[in-house]
């Protein structure tokens, strides 16, 4: 299993070397990472390449030279692991200025974390993630932290790096060097200058406890989101797994709400769904193949109420057949047409998935024996 550091960075890439140092020096759980991945802008990438990755003189190489447990050649950290946010045309962004830019940042973060938290066929994580939210804009840290909530495994770690006052964001401080150095630290509020010594610098990781939703989503939906989902859709799918499963009909407005969200249905689909919901609410078996005259009358009454006219729907939905179990008596049964049942089932499924998504719709779709929603979670309103 690889140890992977994920950071967000703006114009001060010191966060990367500080976190690498803090991980390696951790007394309780020292970690030397195998890869470093950074989310940033095109300007941030230039700073990283200039200050950290310049061969020999870059601060990443200086860190590895001074601390033997960190071997530069064994840590994958290069232009390929710097992930630059781009616009919808694929042009790299030099800053996050607009709502659209913010959305692109969110999608890029989710896409990266989905990839890095991939699993083997038997469900074991391929990597252990060490994510730091210390750098970049506040929204960058937020999206990375939220992506960890959505995708992280049990042993993945979220942290913030803490640096002694005076050294934090100091343009000449990237990690505590082996040989002491004297630096000037300016207080930009008072304009006073203080002489500080790097031997006094402390760099520590503050672990951030967070809720991991990956396991819960896996348990309820069997998957951890689609490979092409952006941030917003991913959040909606995750939320759907935790929303209350309930059905509520509003007959004054002739609307149906699933998990609190209005779902537009054709009148015939609304009629069929209400009929199945009422049977479920009343504890009546929802076997669809066999029904009596009272069901036909009910379906017609509901449909007529929706259409505000004497329109009948039973001719389209139902047919009369001889009961094969009682051929001698030639008992006739009223049944839902197989073709019509499939049409209604598919029409309702499409309408529900449009609003709730594939995972969110799952509890509400119709099976061969009707609905699976618990009777107590069905509110029929003031309908028939």
NUZAKE-127298 format. One line per field, with one value per residue (C-alpha): residue number from 1; residue in three letters; x, y, z. Coordinates in nm, 3 decimals, padded with zeros to 5 digits. Layout:
resi <- c(NUM:...)
resn <- c(ALA:...)
px <- c(X:...)
py <- c(Y:...)
pz <- c(Z:...)
END
This chain:
resi <- c(1:2:3:4:5:6:7:8:9:10:11:12:13:14:15:16:17:18:19:20:21:22:23:24:25:26:27:28:29:30:31:32:33:34:35:36:37:38:39:40:41:42:43:44:45:46:47:48:49:50:51:52:53:54:55:56:57:58:59:60:61:62:63:64:65:66:67:68:69:70:71:72:73:74:75:76:77:78:79:80:81:82:83:84:85:86:87:88:89:90:91:92:93:94:95:96:97:98:99:100:101:102:103:104:105:106:107:108:109:110:111:112:113:114:115:116:117:118:119:120:121:122:123:124:125:126:127:128:129:130:131:132:133:134:135:136:137:138:139:140:141:142:143:144:145:146:147:148:149:150:151:152:153:154:155:156:157:158:159:160:161:162:163:164:165:166:167:168:169:170:171:172:173:174:175:176:177:178:179:180:181:182:183:184:185:186:187:188:189:190:191:192:193:194:195:196:197:198:199:200:201:202:203:204:205:206:207:208:209:210:211:212:213:214:215:216:217:218:219:220:221:222:223:224:225:226:227:228:229:230:231:232:233:234:235:236:237:238:239:240:241:242:243:244:245:246:247:248:249:250:251:252:253:254:255:256:257:258:259:260:261:262:263:264:265:266:267:268:269:270:271:272:273:274:275:276:277:278:279:280:281:282:283:284:285:286:287:288:289:290:291:292:293:294:295:296:297:298:299:300:301:302:303:304:305:306:307:308:309:310:311:312:313:314:315:316:317:318:319:320:321:322:323:324:325:326:327:328:329:330:331:332:333:334:335:336:337:338:339:340:341:342:343:344:345:346:347:348:349:350:351:352:353:354:355:356:357:358:359:360:361:362:363:364:365:366:367:368:369:370:371:372:373:374:375:376:377:378:379:380:381:382:383:384)
resn <- c(UNK:UNK:UNK:UNK:UNK:UNK:UNK:UNK:UNK:UNK:UNK:UNK:UNK:UNK:UNK:UNK:UNK:UNK:UNK:UNK:UNK:UNK:UNK:UNK:UNK:UNK:UNK:UNK:UNK:UNK:UNK:UNK:UNK:UNK:UNK:UNK:UNK:UNK:UNK:UNK:UNK:UNK:UNK:UNK:UNK:UNK:UNK:UNK:UNK:UNK:UNK:UNK:UNK:UNK:UNK:UNK:UNK:UNK:UNK:UNK:UNK:UNK:UNK:UNK:UNK:UNK:UNK:UNK:UNK:UNK:UNK:UNK:UNK:UNK:UNK:UNK:UNK:UNK:UNK:UNK:UNK:UNK:UNK:UNK:UNK:UNK:UNK:UNK:UNK:UNK:UNK:UNK:UNK:UNK:UNK:UNK:UNK:UNK:UNK:UNK:UNK:UNK:UNK:UNK:UNK:UNK:UNK:UNK:UNK:UNK:UNK:UNK:UNK:UNK:UNK:UNK:UNK:UNK:UNK:UNK:UNK:UNK:UNK:UNK:UNK:UNK:UNK:UNK:UNK:UNK:UNK:UNK:UNK:UNK:UNK:UNK:UNK:UNK:UNK:UNK:UNK:UNK:UNK:UNK:UNK:UNK:UNK:UNK:UNK:UNK:UNK:UNK:UNK:UNK:UNK:UNK:UNK:UNK:UNK:UNK:UNK:UNK:UNK:UNK:UNK:UNK:UNK:UNK:UNK:UNK:UNK:UNK:UNK:UNK:UNK:UNK:UNK:UNK:UNK:UNK:UNK:UNK:UNK:UNK:UNK:UNK:UNK:UNK:UNK:UNK:UNK:UNK:UNK:UNK:UNK:UNK:UNK:UNK:UNK:UNK:UNK:UNK:UNK:UNK:UNK:UNK:UNK:UNK:UNK:UNK:UNK:UNK:UNK:UNK:UNK:UNK:UNK:UNK:UNK:UNK:UNK:UNK:UNK:UNK:UNK:UNK:UNK:UNK:UNK:UNK:UNK:UNK:UNK:UNK:UNK:UNK:UNK:UNK:UNK:UNK:UNK:UNK:UNK:UNK:UNK:UNK:UNK:UNK:UNK:UNK:UNK:UNK:UNK:UNK:UNK:UNK:UNK:UNK:UNK:UNK:UNK:UNK:UNK:UNK:UNK:UNK:UNK:UNK:UNK:UNK:UNK:UNK:UNK:UNK:UNK:UNK:UNK:UNK:UNK:UNK:UNK:UNK:UNK:UNK:UNK:UNK:UNK:UNK:UNK:UNK:UNK:UNK:UNK:UNK:UNK:UNK:UNK:UNK:UNK:UNK:UNK:UNK:UNK:UNK:UNK:UNK:UNK:UNK:UNK:UNK:UNK:UNK:UNK:UNK:UNK:UNK:UNK:UNK:UNK:UNK:UNK:UNK:UNK:UNK:UNK:UNK:UNK:UNK:UNK:UNK:UNK:UNK:UNK:UNK:UNK:UNK:UNK:UNK:UNK:UNK:UNK:UNK:UNK:UNK:UNK:UNK:UNK:UNK:UNK:UNK:UNK:UNK:UNK:UNK:UNK:UNK:UNK:UNK:UNK:UNK:UNK:UNK:UNK:UNK:UNK:UNK:UNK:UNK:UNK:UNK:UNK:UNK:UNK:UNK:UNK:UNK:UNK:UNK:UNK:UNK:UNK:UNK:UNK:UNK)
px <- c(00.000:00.129:00.129:00.010:00.022:-00.248:-00.223:-00.389:-00.154:-00.169:00.130:00.306:00.414:00.596:00.296:00.420:00.770:00.643:00.390:00.644:00.876:00.602:00.488:00.841:00.921:00.597:00.699:00.386:00.330:00.625:00.538:00.756:00.518:00.551:00.375:00.286:-00.023:-00.109:-00.421:-00.337:-00.364:-00.126:00.043:00.069:00.225:00.495:00.574:00.597:00.828:01.044:01.073:01.041:01.129:01.427:01.688:01.930:01.847:01.471:01.347:01.202:01.549:01.706:01.468:01.555:01.929:01.915:01.687:01.805:01.474:01.335:01.480:01.387:01.421:01.173:00.905:00.697:00.664:00.685:00.484:00.252:00.142:00.062:-00.306:-00.399:-00.761:-00.888:-01.199:-01.451:-01.244:-00.941:-00.751:-00.551:-00.675:-00.439:-00.685:-01.029:-01.231:-01.579:-01.860:-01.776:-01.409:-01.523:-01.730:-01.435:-01.218:-01.481:-01.509:-01.130:-01.097:-01.364:-01.216:-00.866:-00.981:-01.203:-00.897:-00.655:-00.896:-00.955:-00.986:-00.880:-01.142:-01.192:-01.255:-00.914:-00.772:-00.477:-00.340:-00.336:-00.418:-00.262:-00.455:-00.355:-00.596:-00.345:-00.264:-00.444:-00.773:-01.021:-01.254:-00.971:-00.921:-01.295:-01.343:-01.047:-01.180:-01.529:-01.392:-01.217:-01.552:-01.702:-01.419:-01.172:-01.108:-01.071:-00.695:-00.685:-00.579:-00.683:-00.463:-00.352:00.013:00.102:00.418:00.572:00.478:00.718:00.800:00.451:00.431:00.785:00.917:01.255:01.126:01.028:01.125:01.358:01.705:01.973:02.203:02.054:01.973:01.891:01.589:01.411:01.041:00.836:00.509:00.311:00.070:00.337:00.613:00.848:01.125:01.220:01.527:01.429:01.636:01.526:01.637:01.334:01.091:00.839:00.635:00.350:00.052:-00.284:-00.510:-00.866:-01.131:-01.392:-01.690:-01.624:-01.929:-01.771:-01.864:-02.221:-02.272:-02.124:-02.353:-02.667:-02.603:-02.331:-02.103:-01.911:-02.046:-01.993:-01.663:-01.804:-01.988:-01.890:-01.890:-02.255:-02.393:-02.166:-02.296:-02.657:-02.603:-02.443:-02.721:-02.989:-02.855:-02.927:-03.253:-03.568:-03.751:-04.107:-04.391:-04.628:-04.923:-05.061:-05.406:-05.477:-05.190:-05.207:-04.837:-04.625:-04.312:-04.044:-03.783:-03.927:-03.866:-04.144:-04.155:-04.348:-04.547:-04.792:-05.153:-05.169:-04.841:-04.955:-05.278:-05.092:-04.841:-05.112:-05.306:-05.000:-04.916:-05.266:-05.258:-04.920:-05.044:-05.346:-05.142:-05.298:-05.078:-04.949:-04.961:-05.037:-05.165:-05.505:-05.758:-06.131:-06.385:-06.317:-05.963:-06.088:-06.335:-06.066:-05.819:-06.086:-06.191:-05.834:-05.763:-06.090:-06.007:-05.667:-05.807:-06.118:-06.337:-06.517:-06.216:-06.149:-05.807:-05.902:-05.940:-05.576:-05.446:-05.662:-05.806:-06.025:-05.891:-06.014:-05.854:-05.645:-05.683:-06.061:-06.110:-06.421:-06.606:-06.470:-06.396:-06.288:-06.021:-05.945:-05.569:-05.324:-05.199:-04.841:-04.737:-04.916:-04.756:-04.408:-04.490:-04.611:-04.321:-04.063:-04.237:-04.239:-03.879:-03.766:-03.953:-03.813:-03.454:-03.469:-03.519:-03.344:-03.076:-03.013:-02.928:-03.184:-03.462:-03.395:-03.632:-03.920:-03.922:-04.192:-04.108:-04.320:-04.497:-04.540:-04.360:-04.111:-04.156:-04.277:-04.651:-04.577:-04.367:-04.654:-04.878:-05.178:-05.293:-05.663:-05.707:-05.958)
py <- c(00.000:00.345:00.645:00.948:01.311:01.535:01.911:02.226:02.512:02.873:03.103:02.963:02.604:02.583:02.381:02.086:02.056:02.140:01.857:01.612:01.700:01.673:01.333:01.192:01.332:01.221:01.035:00.819:00.737:00.844:00.827:00.866:00.916:00.748:01.019:01.387:01.523:01.893:02.078:02.430:02.698:02.756:03.032:02.797:02.530:02.772:02.854:02.484:02.408:02.713:02.688:02.314:02.116:02.297:02.016:02.013:02.364:02.319:02.297:01.949:01.823:02.022:01.855:01.510:01.586:01.690:01.415:01.072:00.897:01.107:00.989:01.214:00.939:00.721:00.990:01.054:01.431:01.604:01.800:01.502:01.502:01.873:01.899:02.237:02.351:02.435:02.591:02.397:02.461:02.302:02.628:02.629:02.886:03.130:03.195:03.101:03.416:03.319:03.084:02.874:02.857:02.745:02.468:02.353:02.339:02.127:01.885:01.856:01.778:01.507:01.352:01.336:01.191:00.933:00.814:00.812:00.624:00.341:-00.015:-00.362:-00.608:-00.741:-00.392:-00.316:00.039:00.072:00.377:00.544:00.911:01.190:01.504:01.851:02.143:02.405:02.573:02.759:02.946:02.853:02.694:02.469:02.333:02.293:02.092:01.866:01.805:01.734:01.499:01.309:01.273:01.128:00.898:00.831:00.485:00.409:00.471:00.783:01.097:01.463:01.727:02.087:02.181:02.411:02.620:02.834:03.202:03.399:03.103:03.044:03.170:03.307:03.313:03.171:02.896:02.560:02.320:02.322:02.288:02.075:02.377:02.673:02.984:03.337:03.500:03.831:03.815:04.128:04.206:04.370:04.537:04.714:04.694:04.571:04.329:04.036:03.815:03.447:03.127:02.819:02.596:02.736:02.639:02.363:02.204:01.982:01.808:01.863:01.573:01.671:01.413:01.375:01.159:00.894:00.829:00.588:00.274:00.389:00.473:00.139:-00.046:00.127:00.165:-00.089:00.166:00.484:00.718:00.711:00.783:01.081:01.254:01.607:01.750:01.859:01.532:01.330:01.522:01.469:01.096:01.075:01.282:01.067:00.767:00.943:01.119:00.979:00.741:00.873:00.936:01.229:01.315:01.670:01.641:02.014:02.063:01.709:01.656:01.378:01.430:01.164:01.234:01.586:01.651:01.704:01.447:01.533:01.236:01.191:01.166:00.795:00.729:00.941:00.736:00.407:00.520:00.647:00.323:00.114:00.353:00.322:-00.058:-00.057:00.191:-00.027:-00.344:-00.496:-00.727:-00.550:-00.851:-00.668:-00.954:-00.999:-00.738:-00.694:-00.443:-00.212:-00.156:-00.064:00.182:00.331:00.377:00.545:00.772:00.884:00.951:01.140:01.354:01.439:01.522:01.695:01.508:01.178:01.012:00.644:00.485:00.124:00.033:00.118:-00.041:-00.349:-00.650:-00.944:-01.298:-01.644:-01.775:-02.074:-02.216:-02.238:-02.325:-02.535:-02.252:-02.007:-01.758:-01.428:-01.206:-00.841:-00.801:-00.524:-00.567:-00.687:-00.435:-00.153:-00.248:-00.229:00.105:00.253:00.107:00.243:00.581:00.627:00.505:00.764:01.045:00.956:00.910:01.251:01.415:01.182:01.022:00.650:00.572:00.807:00.660:00.298:00.283:00.428:00.224:-00.038:-00.406:-00.698:-00.690:-00.317:-00.073:-00.147:00.181:00.120:00.192:00.439:00.643:00.693:01.000:00.977:01.329:01.401:01.195:00.924)
pz <- c(00.000:-00.094:00.137:-00.056:00.053:-00.093:-00.046:-00.172:-00.248:-00.357:-00.374:-00.065:-00.135:00.199:00.319:00.112:00.259:00.608:00.589:00.445:00.734:00.998:00.869:00.866:01.214:01.380:01.697:01.710:01.345:01.124:00.757:00.449:00.159:-00.179:-00.378:-00.342:-00.518:-00.514:-00.624:-00.736:-01.004:-01.294:-01.089:-00.793:-01.013:-01.126:-00.763:-00.674:-00.965:-00.894:-00.517:-00.453:-00.764:-00.914:-00.935:-00.639:-00.513:-00.478:-00.120:-00.172:-00.266:00.018:00.263:00.133:00.143:00.508:00.635:00.512:00.573:00.286:-00.044:-00.336:-00.598:-00.408:-00.378:-00.688:-00.694:-01.030:-01.286:-01.337:-00.972:-00.972:-01.065:-01.209:-01.209:-01.556:-01.709:-01.918:-02.231:-02.065:-02.009:-01.684:-01.430:-01.260:-00.977:-00.845:-00.913:-01.031:-00.929:-01.234:-01.128:-00.785:-00.942:-01.151:-00.837:-00.661:-00.954:-00.987:-00.616:-00.624:-00.939:-00.786:-00.454:-00.623:-00.817:-00.524:-00.294:-00.543:-00.414:-00.517:-00.645:-00.294:-00.155:-00.003:-00.040:-00.275:-00.093:00.246:00.208:00.416:00.323:00.440:00.417:00.531:00.198:-00.077:-00.057:00.214:-00.040:-00.162:00.189:00.237:-00.081:00.000:00.351:00.220:-00.045:00.235:00.411:00.094:-00.016:00.267:00.410:00.779:00.800:00.581:00.762:00.745:00.906:00.929:00.973:01.261:01.256:01.529:01.511:01.293:01.069:00.932:00.572:00.599:00.245:00.354:00.581:00.430:00.710:01.014:00.861:01.025:01.058:01.243:01.040:01.148:00.981:01.003:01.084:01.020:01.196:00.917:01.160:01.367:01.103:01.375:01.280:01.504:01.468:01.484:01.485:01.289:01.580:01.765:01.490:01.550:01.272:01.386:01.232:01.397:01.308:01.217:01.312:01.038:00.952:00.687:00.471:00.224:00.417:00.478:00.111:00.008:00.250:00.128:-00.245:-00.326:-00.489:-00.421:-00.687:-01.061:-01.228:-01.420:-01.135:-01.045:-00.695:-00.682:-00.817:-00.587:-00.284:-00.399:-00.431:-00.088:00.068:-00.094:00.094:00.423:00.343:00.501:00.271:00.264:00.021:00.061:-00.165:-00.183:-00.335:-00.330:-00.573:-00.717:-00.642:-00.493:-00.283:-00.232:00.038:00.047:-00.323:-00.573:-00.852:-01.166:-01.299:-01.585:-01.459:-01.542:-01.358:-01.063:-01.051:-01.059:-00.794:-00.562:-00.599:-00.506:-00.220:-00.075:-00.093:00.082:00.344:00.417:00.441:00.130:-00.073:-00.383:-00.616:-00.940:-01.152:-00.985:-00.875:-00.830:-00.949:-00.654:-00.780:-01.124:-00.979:-00.757:-01.043:-01.254:-00.966:-00.896:-01.263:-01.308:-01.005:-01.151:-01.492:-01.349:-01.595:-01.638:-01.797:-01.741:-01.724:-01.647:-02.014:-02.071:-01.753:-01.709:-01.887:-01.797:-01.818:-01.726:-01.407:-01.514:-01.165:-01.211:-01.575:-01.509:-01.338:-01.595:-01.323:-01.469:-01.313:-01.363:-01.405:-01.486:-01.840:-01.837:-02.101:-01.923:-01.589:-01.742:-01.904:-01.577:-01.381:-01.626:-01.657:-01.279:-01.249:-01.506:-01.330:-00.988:-01.108:-01.280:-00.941:-00.694:-00.909:-00.951:-00.588:-00.437:-00.651:-00.554:-00.250:-00.453:-00.773:-00.825:-00.809:-00.926:-00.590:-00.557:-00.327:-00.051:00.139:00.494:00.544:00.825:00.582:00.336:00.370:00.136:00.213:00.176:-00.140:-00.218)
END
